[in-house]
Amino acid sequence: FVLKLKRALYGLGESGYLWGQCFFKVLKAYGFVPIHADACVFYKLRPSKSTLYCGVYTDDLFLATDDVAEKDAVFAFLCEHYDFHNLGPLRNALGVTFTQDPDQGLYTMDQGAYIEDMLVELGMENCRVAPVLMRGRLEKSMCPQTPEETAALSTQAVRYRMGVGKGHHLRICRID
């Protein structure tokens, strides 16, 4: 389930830090403990029950549990401290699409939508994979000769850098 904070701190450089410190205290008061690998993911061990997980990203909160009553209890507790809005089951977050199969109780995650959006933004939605062979040497005569050629090359360079950055982000944030 996804909860979204209706009010946030904006305008200060330290707003994110202050919000995190304040919110993490409330989560800890409910019994959540941060995991060692990521300070924005918390868990709560429950005797003879499954573990409750909570992920925080800016002003969004993601809860993972198989116990609806526990989810409602967490939501009620947080609403005592903050003005939250329940957005329902998790569908999209951080470039990842989540799909639930209620019959099997499984979630699947994929980044297909992020990749499709990236290709459209870069004008590559109809691209095909093809080998590119470098023949010969690069020479100065291959450089742009006119201001128009320079401007066209500059635009391509920006798109290239953006594509490399998005591809790098995708590689770092891969979910497999």
C-alpha positions in Angstrom: 0.0 0.0 0.0 1.1 3.5 -0.7 0.6 6.5 1.6 1.3 10.0 0.5 1.9 12.9 2.9 -0.4 15.8 2.2 1.9 18.4 3.7 5.6 18.8 3.4 8.5 21.1 4.2 9.8 23.0 1.2 12.2 25.8 0.6 15.0 24.9 3.1 18.1 23.1 2.1 17.9 20.9 5.2 14.1 20.2 4.8 14.7 16.6 3.7 17.0 15.9 6.5 14.7 17.4 9.1 11.7 15.6 7.7 13.6 12.3 7.7 14.7 12.8 11.4 11.2 13.6 12.5 9.5 10.9 10.5 12.0 8.2 11.4 11.4 8.9 15.1 7.7 8.2 14.6 8.4 5.0 12.8 10.7 3.9 15.6 8.0 4.7 18.1 5.8 2.2 16.4 8.5 -0.4 16.6 10.1 -0.2 13.2 13.9 -0.7 12.9 16.0 0.5 9.9 17.7 -2.2 7.9 21.5 -1.9 7.7 21.7 -1.9 3.9 19.3 1.1 3.4 18.4 3.7 6.0 15.0 4.4 4.2 13.7 0.8 4.6 12.4 -0.4 7.9 11.0 -3.6 9.3 9.1 -4.7 12.3 9.3 -8.2 13.7 6.1 -9.6 15.0 6.1 -12.7 17.2 4.6 -15.7 15.4 3.5 -13.5 12.4 5.2 -12.3 9.2 7.5 -9.3 9.2 6.1 -5.9 8.4 8.2 -3.8 5.9 8.1 -0.1 5.3 10.0 1.9 2.7 10.2 5.7 2.7 10.9 7.9 -0.3 10.7 11.6 0.2 7.0 12.0 1.3 5.8 8.5 0.1 5.5 5.5 2.3 5.4 1.9 1.0 4.0 -0.8 3.4 4.5 -4.5 2.7 2.5 -7.0 4.8 0.1 -9.8 4.4 -1.9 -8.6 7.4 -4.5 -6.0 6.5 -5.4 -5.3 10.2 -1.7 -4.5 10.8 -1.6 -2.2 7.7 -4.6 -0.4 9.0 -3.1 -0.1 12.5 0.1 1.5 11.0 -1.9 3.8 8.9 -4.0 4.9 11.9 -0.9 5.4 14.0 0.8 7.6 11.3 -2.4 9.6 10.8 -2.2 10.5 14.5 1.0 12.3 13.7 0.7 13.4 10.1 -1.9 14.1 7.5 -1.6 11.0 5.2 -3.7 10.0 2.2 -4.0 6.2 1.4 -3.3 5.7 -2.3 -4.1 2.0 -2.2 -2.0 -0.9 -3.5 1.4 -0.1 -4.9 1.4 0.2 -8.7 4.3 2.4 -9.7 7.3 3.8 -7.8 10.7 5.0 -8.6 10.5 3.9 -12.3 9.3 0.4 -11.3 5.9 -1.1 -12.2 4.4 -3.5 -9.6 1.8 -6.0 -10.5 0.1 -8.2 -8.0 -1.4 -11.7 -8.6 -3.9 -12.0 -5.8 -4.6 -15.7 -6.5 -0.9 -16.6 -5.9 -0.1 -13.7 -3.6 2.9 -12.7 -5.7 4.2 -9.3 -6.8 6.2 -8.9 -10.0 8.3 -5.9 -10.7 9.6 -4.6 -14.0 11.1 -1.4 -15.4 9.6 -1.7 -18.9 7.6 1.5 -18.6 10.7 3.4 -17.5 12.6 2.0 -20.5 9.8 2.8 -22.9 9.5 6.4 -21.6 13.3 6.8 -21.9 13.3 5.6 -25.5 10.4 8.0 -26.4 12.2 10.9 -24.7 15.4 10.2 -26.7 13.5 9.7 -30.0 14.5 6.1 -30.2 11.1 4.4 -29.7 11.4 2.8 -33.2 15.1 1.8 -32.9 16.4 -1.6 -33.9 19.5 -3.3 -32.6 22.3 -3.3 -35.2 26.0 -3.8 -35.1 28.1 -0.6 -35.7 31.5 -1.1 -37.1 34.1 1.7 -37.0 36.0 1.8 -40.3 38.9 4.0 -40.9 40.3 6.7 -38.7 38.7 9.8 -37.3 40.1 12.9 -39.0 39.7 16.6 -38.6 37.8 16.9 -41.9 35.0 14.9 -40.2 34.4 17.7 -37.7 31.5 20.1 -38.3 32.3 22.8 -40.8 29.4 25.2 -40.5 27.5 26.7 -37.5 24.4 24.6 -38.5 26.5 21.4 -38.3 27.9 22.4 -35.0 24.4 23.2 -33.6 23.1 19.8 -34.8 26.1 18.0 -33.3 25.6 19.9 -30.0 21.9 18.8 -29.9 22.9 15.2 -30.6 25.6 15.4 -27.8 23.1 16.5 -25.3 20.7 13.7 -26.2 23.6 11.2 -26.1 24.7 12.3 -22.6 21.1 12.2 -21.4 20.8 8.6 -22.9 24.0 7.5 -21.2 22.8 9.0 -17.9 19.4 7.3 -18.1 21.0 4.0 -19.1 23.5 4.3 -16.2 20.6 4.9 -13.8 18.8 1.9 -15.2 21.9 -0.3 -14.7 22.4 0.9 -11.1 18.7 0.5 -10.2 18.1 -2.8 -11.8 15.8 -5.0 -9.9 17.0 -8.5 -10.8 
